[in-house]
Amino acid sequence: MFNVSSIVIEPPLSEILIKLSSETGKNVETFIVDLLQEKLDPDTRIRVYIALFKKFLKEARKFEASGDTVQASEKYWGAISSLLNIVGELKSLPHYKHSDYWRIMNVIIDETNDREFVRLFAVAEKLHANFYHNFIPKHQFSLYSEEIQKLVEKIIKYLKAHGLKINH
């Protein structure tokens, strides 16, 4: 068995992966997991999504601390989408497109009767858009990242109520 902590993917394959993942609105790692979907059992997929969640959240905080709010925006989105991928796995819901994430959020909202999820997820979408358009002023970015932290905590609480504990 190989012990690999990173893989370098050279062009043209790396360019293709970046283009295709961008078209889906997902980061490359999540896009690759989606491609491997049929080869991985559900427990493995959940473990991968948990690892991606932790990685993206850590990177988001690092980028935010360094002032790179554009990269922080996409990493926060990656963290949220990873959590929603976990919910999708647990509930056997599709989680491959942006619209699937809203369907998952609607399930969470229906089950919890917590209307705050609507607003918080809209903030997450705004950060995702900020990655492409860079419209959030740097001096206001912490307002958004604080809301994302609330969303993270609420989704983790939801997952815990469904038997899955995530330490972050």
C-alpha positions as CSV (number, residue, x, y, z in Angstrom):
1,M,0.0,0.0,0.0
2,F,1.2,3.5,-0.8
3,N,1.5,6.2,1.7
4,V,0.9,9.4,-0.3
5,S,0.1,12.7,1.2
6,S,-0.1,14.6,-2.0
7,I,-0.3,14.0,-5.7
8,V,0.9,16.3,-8.5
9,I,-1.3,16.2,-11.6
10,E,0.3,17.8,-14.6
11,P,-1.3,19.5,-17.6
12,P,-3.3,18.7,-19.6
13,L,-5.2,16.5,-17.0
14,S,-4.9,19.2,-14.3
15,E,-6.3,21.8,-16.7
16,I,-9.2,19.5,-17.6
17,L,-10.0,18.9,-13.9
18,I,-9.9,22.6,-13.1
19,K,-12.2,23.5,-16.1
20,L,-14.7,20.7,-15.3
21,S,-14.8,21.4,-11.6
22,S,-15.2,25.1,-12.3
23,E,-18.2,24.3,-14.5
24,T,-19.9,22.5,-11.7
25,G,-19.1,25.2,-9.1
26,K,-17.0,22.7,-7.0
27,N,-13.4,22.7,-6.0
28,V,-11.2,20.1,-7.7
29,E,-11.0,17.8,-4.7
30,T,-14.8,17.5,-4.3
31,F,-15.2,17.1,-8.0
32,I,-12.7,14.2,-8.0
33,V,-14.6,12.6,-5.0
34,D,-17.8,12.9,-7.1
35,L,-16.1,11.1,-10.0
36,L,-15.1,8.3,-7.7
37,Q,-18.6,8.1,-6.2
38,E,-19.4,4.6,-7.5
39,K,-16.0,3.2,-6.4
40,L,-16.3,4.3,-2.8
41,D,-18.6,3.0,-0.1
42,P,-20.8,5.5,1.8
43,D,-18.7,5.4,5.0
44,T,-15.5,6.1,3.0
45,R,-17.3,9.0,1.1
46,I,-18.4,10.5,4.5
47,R,-14.8,10.2,5.9
48,V,-13.5,11.9,2.8
49,Y,-16.1,14.7,3.1
50,I,-15.3,15.2,6.8
51,A,-11.6,15.4,5.9
52,L,-12.3,17.9,3.1
53,F,-14.5,20.0,5.5
54,K,-11.7,20.2,8.1
55,K,-9.2,21.1,5.4
56,F,-11.3,23.8,3.7
57,L,-12.2,25.4,7.0
58,K,-8.6,25.5,8.2
59,E,-7.5,27.0,4.8
60,A,-10.4,29.5,4.9
61,R,-9.3,30.8,8.3
62,K,-5.7,30.9,7.1
63,F,-6.5,32.9,4.0
64,E,-8.8,35.2,5.9
65,A,-6.1,35.9,8.5
66,S,-3.6,36.7,5.7
67,G,-6.1,39.1,4.1
68,D,-6.8,37.0,1.0
69,T,-10.6,37.2,1.2
70,V,-11.2,35.9,-2.3
71,Q,-9.5,32.6,-1.5
72,A,-11.1,32.5,1.9
73,S,-14.5,32.9,0.3
74,E,-14.1,29.8,-1.8
75,K,-12.6,27.7,1.1
76,Y,-15.5,28.6,3.3
77,W,-17.9,27.6,0.5
78,G,-15.9,24.3,0.2
79,A,-16.3,23.7,3.9
80,I,-20.1,24.2,3.7
81,S,-20.5,22.2,0.6
82,S,-18.5,19.3,2.2
83,L,-20.9,19.4,5.2
84,L,-23.9,19.3,2.8
85,N,-22.3,16.4,0.9
86,I,-22.2,14.5,4.2
87,V,-25.9,15.3,4.8
88,G,-26.6,14.1,1.2
89,E,-24.8,10.8,1.9
90,L,-26.6,10.3,5.2
91,K,-30.0,11.0,3.6
92,S,-29.3,9.3,0.3
93,L,-29.8,12.7,-1.5
94,P,-28.0,13.8,-4.6
95,H,-25.3,16.3,-3.9
96,Y,-23.6,16.9,-7.2
97,K,-25.0,20.3,-8.3
98,H,-25.5,23.6,-6.7
99,S,-29.3,23.1,-6.8
100,D,-28.8,19.8,-4.9
101,Y,-27.3,21.8,-2.0
102,W,-30.5,23.9,-1.8
103,R,-32.6,20.7,-1.8
104,I,-30.5,19.4,1.1
105,M,-30.9,22.7,2.9
106,N,-34.6,22.5,2.4
107,V,-34.7,19.1,4.0
108,I,-32.7,20.5,6.9
109,I,-35.0,23.4,7.2
110,D,-38.1,21.2,7.1
111,E,-36.7,18.9,9.7
112,T,-35.5,21.6,12.1
113,N,-38.1,24.3,11.4
114,D,-35.1,26.7,11.7
115,R,-35.6,29.6,9.3
116,E,-32.1,30.9,10.0
117,F,-30.7,28.3,7.7
118,V,-32.2,30.2,4.7
119,R,-30.3,33.4,5.5
120,L,-27.0,31.6,6.5
121,F,-26.9,29.5,3.4
122,A,-27.5,32.6,1.3
123,V,-24.4,34.1,3.0
124,A,-22.5,31.0,2.0
125,E,-23.6,31.4,-1.6
126,K,-22.6,35.0,-1.5
127,L,-19.1,34.0,-0.5
128,H,-19.0,31.5,-3.3
129,A,-19.9,34.3,-5.7
130,N,-17.3,36.5,-4.1
131,F,-14.6,34.1,-5.2
132,Y,-15.5,34.8,-8.9
133,H,-16.4,38.5,-8.6
134,N,-14.5,39.9,-5.5
135,F,-17.3,42.3,-4.4
136,I,-17.2,41.9,-0.6
137,P,-15.1,44.7,0.9
138,K,-12.2,43.4,2.9
139,H,-13.1,45.4,5.9
140,Q,-16.6,43.7,6.0
141,F,-15.4,40.2,5.3
142,S,-15.5,39.2,9.0
143,L,-19.2,39.9,9.1
144,Y,-19.6,37.1,6.5
145,S,-17.2,34.7,8.0
146,E,-18.9,35.0,11.4
147,E,-22.1,34.0,9.7
148,I,-20.4,31.0,8.0
149,Q,-19.2,29.9,11.4
150,K,-22.8,29.9,12.7
151,L,-23.9,27.9,9.7
152,V,-21.0,25.4,10.3
153,E,-22.1,25.0,13.9
154,K,-25.8,24.5,13.0
155,I,-25.0,21.9,10.3
156,I,-22.7,20.0,12.7
157,K,-25.4,20.1,15.4
158,Y,-27.8,18.7,12.8
159,L,-25.3,15.9,11.9
160,K,-24.8,15.1,15.5
161,A,-28.6,14.7,16.0
162,H,-28.3,12.1,13.1
163,G,-25.6,10.2,14.8
164,L,-22.5,11.7,13.3
165,K,-20.0,13.6,15.4
166,I,-17.5,15.9,13.7
167,N,-14.7,17.5,15.7
168,H,-13.4,20.6,14.1
